[in-house]
Every structure is written in C-alpha cells, then in structure tokens.
Amino acid sequence: MASKVSDLLYWRNVGTTTLVFTGLVVGLACLFQLSSITVLSNFGLWIMAFTLPARFLYKALDLMRLSDGSHPFQSYLDEDHTLTDEDTIRVAEHIVLLIATAVTDLKRLFFINSIMDSLKFIALLYLLSFVGVQTNGLTLIMTGVICAFSLPLLYKLQQQRIEKIVKAVKKLVTKITEMVDFVVSLVKPPPPDPAPAPTSTVALRQKQKTK
C-alpha cells in the first residue's frame, strides 16, 4: 500500500497519477458548490455509465460468438483487498498508538511541560486562527492534495537547492532557539542554596573533647 502511494506521489506512472490527481481536484472543487452526497452519488453514476454499457457490450459479443465470454473487469474483481486477522490487528495497534501519542503530546503542550515547545504551539495556534478566518476546510484539503502531488516531484527535481535552503533554515532556527534559551535562563531565578546539614551529637562531643 505504501509503495503504491509513493508511486502516485512521485509520478512514476504518469497516466495513473494524472487520473487520480484530476479526480481528487475535480471532486473537491465540486464540493464547493454541491453537497458531499450529491458528489458521491454522481461519481458513482459516472462510473456505472461506463461499466454497465461495457458489460452489456461484452455480453452481446459473447451471444454472437464474437468473444470468449470473458468479463471485461475480471482483473479488478480478482484483486483481493481483504484484511487478514494479522493485518487488522496491526492496523488497529497502529491507530491506537497514533491516538495515544497525540494525546500525550497535547497534554505536554497544554500543561507546559517544555516552555519552548508550548510557545511554538501557541504561535502555531495563533497562525491557524488567521488561516481559519481567511479559508475553510475544503480549501485547506485541496491545497494539501495539490502540495502532496507537487512537492515530492519538486523535491526530486530540485533536491540539492532545497537541501541547502533547509540547512540554512535549520541553522537560523538553532540560533534563535539558543537565544531564547539564554534569555529564559537569565529571567529564571537561580535555585536556592541547599541548607547546611545538621551536625550530629557525636561530632559535637568529639569537638568538645579536642578542645
């Protein structure tokens, strides 16, 4: 499954990727004007407007003894997409792990386990509040689809330039983080000095004897 998605995103099969990409963009564009039920039902009708006549055509050719009676979509029907028990358990464990990790990270961010991480999270939420005012969910999904199909290909074509830019940005972020950590260390009060340990009575008696 992962290899198929990778083949789509990196345009290894141009025809299949073009078909999937065009279908996703057109479907999302239709959702701006129509409801999801209308889009899904019409999409199903478009598919069957092709498959049903093709099935009738092959059946008519079989009756006239002009074909071997094979099903036009038998290769698709023979594909096995069922999940075994092991695959189901693995997928369920992966989903539970993702949910548990997300909950743990959100608790750490909301309850200020790390000041720097929480500040970054606040900045992200602040930016998202402006994004939510300007756009809606469908626009973000369409933008994500376009980026998912274009950025991997762009990275493949301009890998060296992008890696140089990423290294420069990482250095800048590291310097800013070090500066913020330094400022936080200056503002943060120093820890109190530990209280002196009480001297035992035996040590006091020994001191008195020496005197």
Secondary structure by P-SEA (a helix, b strand, c coil): caaaaaaaaacccaaaaaaaaaaaaaaaaaaacccaaaaaaaaaaaaaacaaaaaaaaaaaaaaccccccccccccccccccccaaaaaaaaaaaaaaaaaaaaaaaaaaacccaaaaaaaaaaaaaaaaaaaaccaaaaaaaaaaaaacaaaaaaaaaaaaaaaaaaaaaaaaaaaaaaaaaaaaacccccccccccccaaaaaaaaaac
